[in-house]
């Protein structure tokens, strides 16, 4: 294996936004579901600045009625490993 896949954070953020809108949820709705004091984490996810933790990905998948693989965008061209 000379390359490892990487998560495309910007494309994943776009997916989170699209799935949230398709589910008819506002950022405030997600904030309430997660019990966050502020919506900043959700905005960071949507902008591709940060990724949800694994446990939050599981919750997002359940809320959106989809698989985690449908939330994350993986760049399979990846990064080259030094051999």
N, C-alpha and C positions, 0 to 999 in steps of 0.2 A: 504494500500500500504506500504509494508515494504522495498521496494527497488526502487530506481529511476534510470532510464537509464542514461548513460554517453556517450559522444562522444569519440570514439577512434581516437585520433588525428593522430597517426602514420598511421593507415589504411586510414583515410580520406586524408592524404597527398599523399599516394600511389594512391588513386583514382584520385586526382587532376592531378597528373603527368600522369597517364594512359589516362585520358580523354583529357588532353592537347595534348599528343602525337597522340592519335587517331584522334583528330581534325586537325592535321597537323600544330599545332601552336608551336612556340618557346616561351621561357620565355620572350624574348624581345617583341614578338607579344602581349602577355598578358600585359606586362608593358605598351605598347603603348595604348592598349584598355582601361586600367584603368587610364592612364595619370599619372602613378607613375614616379617620378624623377629617382628612382633606382629600380632594380628588387628584392631587399631584402625581401619585404613582400611576394612575390610569392615563393621565395626560402624557406622562413620560413613555408609557407603553405605546400609546397611539402615535407619538412622534418618532418612535424608534430610538429613543435615548436610553431606554432600559427595557429589560425583558421581565415578564412576570416570573416569580419563583415557580418551581415545579408544582407545589401545592395550589398556587393561584391559577396555574394553567389547567389543572384538573377541574377547578371550580368554573373557570371560563368555559371550558369544553362542555360541562354540564349545563351551564346557564344558556349557552348558545345552541345546545343540542347537536354538537359536532364532535369530531375527534381532535385531539391535540395536534395531530398531523395536519389538520385543516386550518389550524391557527398559525403554527410556525411555518416559515418559509426557509427551506434549507437550500443553500447554494452548493450544489454537488461538485462544482468545479473546484471548490475548496481552496485550501492553502497548501502549498508544496512543503513537504517535510524534507529536511536535509538528511541525506543518506550518508 
